Amino acid sequence: MQAFLQQILNALQLGSVYALIALGYSMVYGIITLINFAHGDIFMVSTYVAFFVGSALMAYALKLPGLITFLLTMFASMMFTAFLAVVIERFAYRPLRKAPRVSAVITALGVGLFLENFTLATIGPHPRFLPPIIPVQRFTIGGIATSNIQLIIIFVSAIVMFLLDTIVRRTMVGMAMRAISWDKFTVPLMGVPMDRIISITFALGASIAAVGGTLYGFVYTIDPYMGIRIGWWAFISAVVGGIGNIRGAMLGGYLLGLVEIFTPVILPSSTYRDFVAFSMLLLLLVFRPYGLLGRPVTQKV
Amino acid sequence: MRKLALLSGLLIVLSIIAASCAPRPGVIKIGLNVELTGGIPVVGQSCKNAAELFVEEVNKAGGIEVGGRKYTIQLLIEDNEDKAESAAAAALKLHTEGVLLMIGPNASRNAIPASEVAEANKMPMITPWSTNPKTTLDPKTGAPKKYVFRACFIDDFQGAVAAKLAVDLGVKKPAVLFDVASEYNKGIAEFFKKTIEQLGYPVVAYETYTKGDKDFSAQLTKIINSGADGLFLPNYYTEVPLQVQQARKLGFKGIIFGSDSWGNLELIDLCGPDCDGLFFTTHYAPDIATPKAQAFIKAYEAKYGKTPDDVAALTYDAFGLAVTAIKQAGKIDREAVVAALRGITQYEGVTGVMEYRGTGDPIKSAVVLKVDVPGRKFTYYTTAKP
């Protein structure tokens, strides 16, 4: 039982990061039906921004409390990544908005490759950790080992997801997003600034990925290619949950975290992990083509 | 008159083409197939540094004399991106560029496919750092490959050394976590398991992961619940810090030890205090070096400003071995070089004395190093003879 709870905690940590990245996929797909394959690499860029900002803040010995440094680092990473995503949308996706959808997907793949190789060329391939902005404290509660970092990851992710859910459901911007996602031909005619709403969606999605990226950098090493695999897993999370659905993306993220942790526990080797994840995806798509929480889209003719 | 002019013009053009086509006199091309990007970039960099140092030393001294003629070495460097397919492609490219022999790749996951290319194209290859037996063995016949050599010991030996180390350190219930997708990690884990079980200690947990994984908490939780008191991590320095930190976070208190793939100071930078006092088996220790090794260490430190790691030392030895063979071959010919390599029974390199007994695998001692995080260095602990 203790081991089981320990694994659940492990899965929560991983699932939180997947969920945060899956949200960005889901939001962008929801609003302009584009699978933004560059999203995993935007996440990668966010961890590097956090790395440099965090290192700079630590190096200048401002003697800020750990929590303030952490929030500043995360905020800087969110701002930069949001800006990057808006620029990418403006120059890579917007000109193709009326082109066949496959062109935009290929462009997204290209943007991802660009980000990877640009990072590789400028920063280099060496793996790094974020500096110890918040010193790690390890402790056990009832026989379950955890650390302050792990708890921060889980709680910060939960808060951010709650905030995002509120923004999408309760604010004017959120309403505009949902409206455009519902009908992107009529809604702009009613005075909703479509381009601006799309930019805001990209910025929001990317800054949430940056929260995930900053948290990820505290516990795992970062390298230029890290976005590929984690991007795929977040993409599956979004599809499993029902792509375009915010709560579905969160659910999918935590489910994939569970799959990632429990595959090596139940099956003899972790090598089965991708196999299990993709089989799950296939089975799910056969029985629920729109994902767990997704709804079928009615195509207007 | 016009015909004559045309003819002489043609002759001039032809002679220029002929001159540029003729082999540049006195140059031996040696290929370097190396992991400059990808999972273990520091290994690639060390290998490249040592190779360039060696070539510079040889060329400054006027080159090497082969069959009464002086030759300088030209180094052709190919990045194999730490990928099996790129390593094979790089080997093929070096072959078509006409290298006399190829040094590298370093990781076994790259060296094994590259060795197949070398064997098929009859191109001599010396890997500095690949310890997996399959690098020099033909998988079909089980016989040694004809064109492939190495400068390091093999995993059978290293796995056994690690098992004996574990027993010496008082481990009674060993556990292993290794990358099942990588030949090196898998091979060494298997030999460790075999030896330590022969010594009478059952492996209580034998867990795997796949290259690129960053979260090992599921496997480590299983290992901790198995009651293991020792954890063997025969994995690369980029992954070991994550594994050690996650193991300690989950409450693992036993001894953690590893293999030569730890031997890079980046391990200390990434891992921090969690790795202090851990042990690993490797090829050489800078603090007990012979005069020959001291000279190499001094030259390397002067040129690059840091102590050479095991890959650098082994690369230097691989080049030393290659040059010795080329000199003995007496001509610039791949078959002659291979025959000369086969003929070498003993070579004293910077990593110690290497004895060859008719195969491409040298017999040499291993050392155990201890990680000293505050000192940011690896200190000598003990030597294990074959």
Interface residues (C-beta under 8 A of the other chain):
Chain A: A3 Q6 Q7 N10 Q13 L14 L120 G124 P125 H126 P127 R128 F129 P132 V136 R138 T140 A145 T146 S147 Q150 Y220 T221 D223 M226 R229 E260 I261 F262 T263 P264 V265 S269 S270 T271 R273
Chain B: T37 G38 P41 V42 V180 A181 E207 T208 Y209 T210 G212 D213 K214 D215 S217 A218 Q219 T221 K222 N225 T238 P241 L242 R248 K249 L250 G251 E266 L270 G272
